[in-house]
Amino acid sequence: MSKAIDDATVQLAANTIRCLAIDAIEKAKSGHPGLPMGMADVAATLWLKYLRHDPADPAWSDRDRFVLSGGHGSMLLYSLLHLAGYKVSLDDLRQFRQVGSATPGHPEYGHTPGVETTTGPLGQGLATAVGMALAERMLAARVASDDAFKPVDHHTFVFCGDGDLMEGVSHEACSIAGHLALDRLVVFFDSNAITIEGATSLACSDDVAMRFKAYGWRVIETDGHDLSAIDKAIRKAIRSSGKPTLVICRTIIGKGSPNKQGTSACHGAPLGPDESAAAKRALGFDPDQTFVVPEAVRDAFDARAKSMRRAHRRWTRDFGAWRERHPIEAVAWNRHVVDPVPANLASALPDFDPAKPIATRAASGQVLNALARVMPSLVGGSADLAPSNNTYLKGMGDVAPGDYSGRNIHFGIRELAMGCMLSGMTLHGGFRPFGGTFFVFSDYCRPAIRLAALMRVPAIYVFTHDSFHVGEDGPTHEPVEHLAALRSIPGVTVIRPADATETAAAWIEAIENMSGPTALILTRQALPIIDRSVCAPASSLSRGGYVLWQSGTGTPDVMLIASGSEVSLCLEAAKRMAGKNVCVVSMPSLELFAAQTQEYRDSVIDPACANRLVVEAGTRSGWEAIAGPAGRILSMEGFGASGPHGELAKLYGFTTENIISLANF
């Protein structure tokens, strides 16, 4: 509920935000004043009256989430964080966009207190917020409320603009949000009809209201500069309707700038000294003073912070009483929020029959279901490919509109939104989500994977159908460059297991990796299960690469190094190379291997052995250092083809005979 605060104070707060943005951008000689000035009235109303959060504890689990999807307007968020009492000082605002400052050009999660997610690539903030809103509903479904207390009872608020809604990911994300009836999601659309090039009419004539009504959203329209109308719109938006809500705010970009407001001139560049002075005069501020916060504004935000601190303390007290009334749900809370990854996960892994070859995608499905039985926080789904990706959790229910108790999420054919939602769910807390699709479609996920890596978000991607062995579907569905592409993203751990036993170890590694996203790369075709009684244990996967088998001792005559389905080929070839000391190395993860000590890496890739053959059904990029200057690489340097995968293997040289031939050099 809104607190008793007069419109004059809210208006002064909004104008303070405008002037702080002007000053910081002018000092940096870089930035985007248009959005902060245009949305200041909505922001001041929301933050002073409705947003539920505690600046003294930014990690409060039941806080409202606020996402500025148009991250270029970051000075809006930084001004709000400073005024609200987060650890963002006026000096931090003065250092806007400077190296090492707490106020980088776009908001960065983990860098600035109060920033819920990294935003900047348009549309992704909105899509990530959909994941947060879904996590809120799913967590609420797992911890029972009663008449006295709701342990999960918060909203996800988003500011977005025309650019966010033009990006295709907004369609994917808002479509699924409407389908799932995420009624705790409130999106404020900064409808100012301006982009960098000029009026939006140059490139877009969408009817946004009709578009969102078609998605199943509730749509509210308001004047984004009328404080009374804004207040009324927010009060209506936070009343549950069984639908997510879009509040269309008719605004003027750069509101307050006498000569540039309403034009693209104030979108992405400082106003300039003369216009800054004119704007500050028009807003009632002294143009000769900078970074000014009037006492009345400081007092209003301080009062709000104290009120929210009291609300947090009440929540903590009531939460303790709730735990006593609901001991079973309290255990569920702990398993989701406090300690979502149980110890001794490996003990839950299934056994595999060595006599029965199995595709690693199928093995992954068995492992995933076994782990899910002991790890309630493990949830996820696929981009309409669960039967092929083997990502369905059997007997664990589906997430559906109004019923969020299930653990299987049907993302639909929305790969990029799925990736963003995985990040949003992880950032929200309570879940370790995974999402699957064909590996070739990782291209659609790549922007989300990159941001997850930038934020160090441990989302899990399950990518199946990992090579030309897809076969008859042909080159459109046969990944070639995708391994190298994923490996090129800093912070992404790519794991391509060689068989079912490595797949089990890969899942343990993915779940326990809390420092960034993990991509599991899995086969369509069946692979032999490696006999671990004569080969190194599959748990060695945790080191990225290891000596799987060697026919002799000491420095080998030749080394065969491979990942995934090519490991068993190399093992078979090595056993047929009589009279030679052959070492076979399984290298499922270049990233994990690179993290090992030099001593360990040298124990696997013997520096004294120059005769090395790397075998992988993808481009060679990234393998050159492993192969060494005298080594060879059997790879795919062109696209695949349509046909039975066995015939394609012969066509491209991925056979035991060709490996033996190439190794004899």
N, C-alpha and C positions, 0 to 999 in steps of 0.2 A: 504494500500500500504506500501511496505517496505521503511524505511527511509535510508538515505545515511549513512551507517556504514560499515566500512571495515571488511573483513573476519578475519584479525588478531585480532581485538578487540572482535569479536564474539567468536573466538577460545579461546582467553584468558578468556572470560567470562565462556565458557564451562569448561575450566580447573579449573577455580575458583570454580565452582559448584562441580566439582569432589573432589577438595581438602577440601572444607567445609564439604562435606559428609564424607570423610575419617576421618577428625578431630573429628567431632561430634560422629561418630560411635565408633571410637577408644576410645574417652573419656568415652563414656557410656559403653564401652565393650559389646555393643549389637546393632544390627541393620543389615541393608541390603545394602551394598555398591554397589552391582552389577548393580541394575537398575539405580540409580542416575549417576553412571559413564558411563553406556552404552547409556543413553538417553540424556546426557548433551548437545551434539551438537544440537540435534533437539530442546531441550528446550530453549537453548540460542537463537537460531534463531527465534523461535516462539515468545518468550517474548520480545526480543529486537526489532523485526521488525513488528510483526503482531498483537499480542494479544491486544485487545481494552479494556482497563480497567483504573480505576483511583484509585491508592492506597490511595489517600486522602479521597475517598468515596467508600468503598467496596460494598455499596448497590446500586450504580448507576444502574437504571433499564435496560439500554440498553448496559450494559457491555457484552463483550464476557464471556462465562462461560468456566472455565478450570477445568477438573476433572482428577485427578490421580487415575485411577481405581485400579492399583496395589499399594494399600496404604502402603504396606510394604516398598516401596521405598520412604517413606515420606521425607527423607532428601533432595531429589530432590526438592520437593515442598517448604519445609521450606527455603532452600537456595534461591530459586527464590523469595519467598515472602520477604525475608530480602533484597536482592539486589534491588528488584523493589520498595521498599519504604513502604511496609506495616509495621505495628507495631509488627515486629518480629526482635528483636535485635540480635547482636552477642552473648550477654549473654544468650539469649533464645536458640541459637544454642548450646552453651556450656552446657545447661541444658537438652539437648536432652534425652528423655525417662526417665526423673526424675519426681518424684511425684510433682504435682502441676505446672509443667512447661507449657509453651505455645507450646511446641514441643513434644507432646506425641508420642508413638511408631507408631501409625497410625493416619492420619489426622482426626480431629473431628470437625464437623460443630458446630458453635456457641462457640467454644473454642479458635480457632486461627483465627485472621482476615485474610480474603482472601480464606479460605477453604470453597468451595461451597457445599460439602457434605461429610459425614463420609464415608471413604472407608477402606477396609481391607479384608472383606469376598469377595473373588475374583469373578468377574463378576458383582457384584451388582453396583459398581460405573459406569460401562458402561451402565447397564440397567437404572440406575437413570438418567444418562445423556440423554438417549433417551426420557425420560419424559420431561426433560428440553427443548430439541429440539422441541418436540411436542408443549409444552406450548408457545414457541417463535412463532411458525407458527400460532397457534390458536389465540394468542393475536394480532399478526400482521393482521390477518383477521378481527379483530373487530375494529381496529382503522385505518381508511383510510390513506394511504400515498398519497402524491402528488408530483409533479415534484420538489418541493423545499425541501421536508423533509419527512423522514421515521421515525416515532416515535419508531418503533420496527424493528431493523435492525442489529442483531448480530448473532454470531456463537456460537456453543457449541463444544469445543475441548476436546478430550479425549486421554489420554495415557493409553494403555492397553498392556498386555503381553500374553505369551502362557497360563499361568494359567487362566487368564480371559476368554480366548477363549475356554479352555477345559471345564469350568463349563457350565452346561446346560442352565443356565439363559442367557448366551450370545447368544445362538441360538434363544431363545424366543424373546429377545429384538431386536437383529439385524434383525430377520425376519420381525417383525412388522415395524421397522424403514425403511427397504427397501420397504415394501408394501405401507407405507404411504408417501414415497418419501420425507423424511426429509432432504432436500438438504442443510440445514445449520448445519448439523452434520458432523464433521470431526474427524475421529478416527485414531490415530497414533499407529500402531502395532509394538511394540518392539520385532522384530523377531530375537531373539538371540539363539534360539534352545536349551536353558538350563533351567532346573527346579531344584528343591532342590536335587532330587535323581541322577541327571546327565543329559545326553542328552535327549531332548524331544522324540527322536526316540525310547526310551525305552517303551513309552506308546502311542505315537501319530504319525500318518503319514498323517494327513489331508493336503489337498491342500487348504490352506487358501484363496488364490486368487480366485480359482474356487468356493469355498464355498460362498464367499461374492458376487461374480458375480451372483450366483444362487439366492441370496436374492434380487437382483436388485440394488446392490451398484456399484458405480464407484470405481475401484481399481487402485491405483497408486503405483508403486514400486520405491524405491530409496535406495541409499547407506546412511545409517544413520550416517555416519561420514564424508561425503563430503558436506561441507557447501554450495557450489554452487548448488549441486543436491537437497539438503534439501530445499533451498530457492525456487528453481524452482517448487518442489513438492507442497510446501505450496501455492505458487501463483496459481497453477493450482487447488488445492483443494478448495480454497475459491471462485473460479469462479463457479457460479451456473450451475448445469448440470441436475437439476431435480431429482437427486439421492443423498443419503448420500455417503460420500467418506471414503474409507479405504486407508490410506497411509501405505504401508508395508515398514518399515524401517529395513533394514538389518544391524544389530548392533552386537557389541561384548560386552557381559556382562563384567562389570568391566573394561571397556576400560581405559588403562593407567597403569594398574597393571602389571608389567613385568612378574610375575610368576603365577598369578592367573586369569588374564583376559581370557575369553572364557571357563571358567570351573565353575562347581557348587561350588567350594571352596569359591568364592566371592559372592555367592548368598545371604546367610543369616547369615553371621558371619563377625566380624571385620577382616580387612586384617592382623592385627597383627603389632607390632612396626616396625619390619624389612621391611616387605613388604610395609607398609605405607610410610616409608622413601624412599624406592626405587621408589614407584609410584610417589611421589611428585617430586623427582629428575627428573624422566622421563617426568613429565608434566611441568618442568621448575620452580618449586617452591622450596623454602628452606625447607628441611625436619626438621630443628630445630625450625621453626616458625609454629604456628598454627592459624587457623581462620583468614587467611590473605585475604584481598580484595584489589587487585591492584587499584591504583588511576584511571587508564584508564577504568577499569570495573565499578567502582563507578560512574565515570563521564557519561559513556554510559547509565547506568540505570537511573541516575538522569535526563539526557536529555530526555530519553523516558518518564519518569514520568511527566515531565513538558509538553511535547508534548501531552500526554494523558489528562492532566488537562485542557489544552487549548481546546482539542477536546470535553471534557465534558462540558466546559463552552459554547462552540458553540452550542452543543446539547441542553443545557438548554435554551439558547436564542432562538434557532429555534423552540424548543418545545413550548415556550410561544406564538410565532407567529402562529404556527400551531393550537394551541387551539383557537385562535381568528378566524382563517379561517374555523375551523371545530368544531363549538360549540356542535353539536350532538355527534360527536366522542369523544369530550373532556368529555362529560358526561359519555360515555361508558368507557373511561379510568378511570375515578374516581370510577365507580362501579366495575371495575375489580382490579385496582391496589391500589387505595387510600383507599377505604372503601368497601371491597368486601362483607361484611356481613351487610345487612341493619338492621335498628332498627325495633322493633315491628314485628319480624318474626311470632310470635304466631298468629297475626291477620290474617295471610294468611292460617292458617290451616283449613282443611275441617272438616265438621261435619259428624258423623257416626250415622246411624240408630240403636238405641239400640235393636231393634227387629231382626236385621239381623247379626248373627254371621259372622265373617270374619277372615281369616288367617292374622296374623300380616305381612306376606310378601306382601299380597294384600293391606292391609292398608298402609304399607310403600310406595307402589307404588303411591297411591293416595296422600299421604303427600308429597312425593318427587316431584311430578309434580306440586302440588300447590306451594311449596316453590320455585321451579325453575322459576315459572312465575314472581316472584318478586325479584329473586336473579340471575342475569345473570352470575355470577362467578361460579355457581353450575353446574359442568359438570361431566360426567363420563360414566360408562358402566359396562360391565360384561364380564366374561371369557366364552363367547358363551352361556350364560344362562339368558339373559335378560328377555325372556318370563316367566321363572320360578322365577327369582329373583325379577321381577317387577321393574327393574331399568331403563326401557326405558323412555326417556323424549319425550312425544308425541308432534308431530308437531314442534320439535326443530332441526331437521336435523341431519345428520350423518357426522362425520369426515371422509374424504375420501382422497385418493391420490390427492394432488394439490388443494383440497378444504377443508379448515380447519375452515369454518364458522359454522359448526354444533356443537351440544353439546353432541351428543351420540358417545362414543368411542367404537368401536368393538375391544376389546383386543384379541379376538380369544382365543383358549384354551391354555392360557399362564398365569397361575395364578401368578407365581413368578415375571415374567416381569411386569405384571399388578401392583403388589404391589410396585415394585421399581419405576415404572413410576408415580404412584400416589405421591410418595415422591418427585420425580424430578419435577413434575408439581407444587407441593406446594412450593418447594424450589425456583423455578424460580420466582414465584409470578404471580398474576393475576387471579388465579383460586382456588376454593375449590373443589377438585376432590373427587369422590367416585368410588369404584369398588366392584363388587359383584360376588359371587360364592356360591356353596353349602358349608355349614358349615364344612362338613367333609374334604373338600379340603382346608380349612384354613391351613392344614399341608403344602401345597405347597407354601402358602404365608408367612409362619412363619418367615423365615430369613429376609424378607422385613419389616414385622411388627416389628421385634426386632430392626432393625436399625432405623426405624421411631420413635420408642419409645426412643432409645438412643439419637436421634437428637431432640426429642420433636416436631416432624413434625405432624401436625393435619390432617393426611389423614383419610378418612372415609371408613370403610369396611362394606359391607352389606352381611351378612352370613345368608342364608335361609336354610330350611329343617334341623331344629336344634336338632332333637332327633330321637328316635326309631319310632316316628310317620311318618317317611318317608315310613315305611311299606314294601310294596312288593319288593322294590329294595334291601332290606336285609342289613346285617351288614356292607358290604363294603361302604354303603352310609349313615349309621346311626351313627352320632357322639355320642361318649360316654365320652371320656376323654378330649374333645376339649375345653369345658368351663374352666376346671381346667388348661389346658395348656396355654390358652390365659391369664387367670387371674394371672398366675405365672410370666408373663413378666412385670417388673416394668415399670410404665408409660403408660400402655394400659388401657383405660377405656372400660370395657365390659358391655353392656347393653342388658338385655333380657326382653323386655316388656311383660306385661301380657295380653294386649288386644290392640285394635285399638287406644284407647285414650292414653295409655301409649306409644304406638309407635309414635304418633305425638309428645309427649313430648320428647321422646328419640331423634328424629331428631333435635329438637331445641337444645338439650344438645350437640349433636354431632357437629353441625355447630358452636356453640358458644364455644366449647372446643378448645382453641388454644394452649394448653400445651402438646399435644401428640395425638396419634392415638385413634380413637374410633371404636369399633366393635359392630355393631347392630346384635343381634342374633334373628332370626325371624322364625316363624312356617310355616310349609306346610299346616297343618290342620286348619280348621276354629275354632275360639274361641268365646265364648259369650262376648258381650261388657258389661263391668261392669257398673252397675247403679250408677253413681256418685252422684245421689240425696240422696243416703243413705250411700255412701262410700266416702272416702277422695278423693279430686281432683287428676287427673292424673298429674298435674303439680308438685305434691309432689315427682315425680320421680327424680327431680333434686337433691334430698338429698340421693338418692341411695336406701333407704329403708324407709318405713313408715307404720303406722298402717292404714290398709285399712278399717277394720270393726271390731267392738267388740260387743258382745252380751250383755255385762254388763259394769260395771265401776270398776275402781280400778285394783288391781293386778289380772290378769286372772287366771283361773284354769289351762288352757292349752293354749299354743301359737302354731299356725300353720304358718310356715314361708316358703315362696316359691318364685320362679321366673317363668316368662314366662307362659307357658300353664298350669303349676301346680297350679297357683294362683286361677283360677276359680274353680278347683277341691277342693282346701282347703276351699274356700268360701262356696261352696255348702255343704261340709262336716260340717263346723262350724254351718251352719244354721239348720242342722239336729241333732245337739248334744244338745237336749233339757235339760234344768236344769243345764247347765254348762256355766260359764263365759268364752267364747272362743274369743281369739284375733287372727285375721288373719293379717299377715304382708306380704306386697308385697316387695320383695327385688330384684329389677331389676339389681342393680349394687353394688357389694361388694366394688368396688373402691370408688365410690361416697359416700357410706355409711361410709367407714373408714375415709373419709376426714372430717366428721362432728365432732362436739364437743362431748366429753364424755357424757355431760348432755343430748344432743339430742339422742345419741345412746341408752342411758339408758331409755329414754322416749319411745323408740320403742321396744327394747328388754329389758323388765322389769327384772332387776337382781333378784327380789323377786320371779319370776316364773321360777322354775326349770323344769317344765313339758313342754318341747318344742319338736316339731316335725318339722324337715326341710324336704321339699319335692322338689326334682329336678331330672329331667330325665338325669342325668349325674353322673360322679363319685363324691364321697363325699368330695374329697380333697378340702380344703378351707372352708368348712362349720363347722368344728369341734368347732371353737370358738363361732360361733353363736348358735349352738345347746347346748353348755355347757356340763359339765361332766355327767349330768343326762339325757340329751336329747337323742332323736333318730333321725336318718337320713334315709329317704326312698330315695334310689339312685339306679343307675345302676352300678354294679361292674363287669359286664361281657358285652360281645358284644351283639348286638341285633339279630334279626332273620327276615326272609322274611315271610310276611303275612299281612293281613289287620290290620291297626294300632289299631283298636278297640280291636281286639283279643290280640294283643301284650300288650296293656295297662292292660288287665286282667292278662295276663301271668306274667307281671313284677310287678303287684300290684299297678299300678297307677290308682286306682279307688276310688270313694267316700267311698265305703264300707270299703276298706282296710285302708284308711286314718283315718276313724272313729275308726276302731279297734286298729290301732297303737297309736292313740291319747289317748285312754282310758288305761293309765298305771299309 
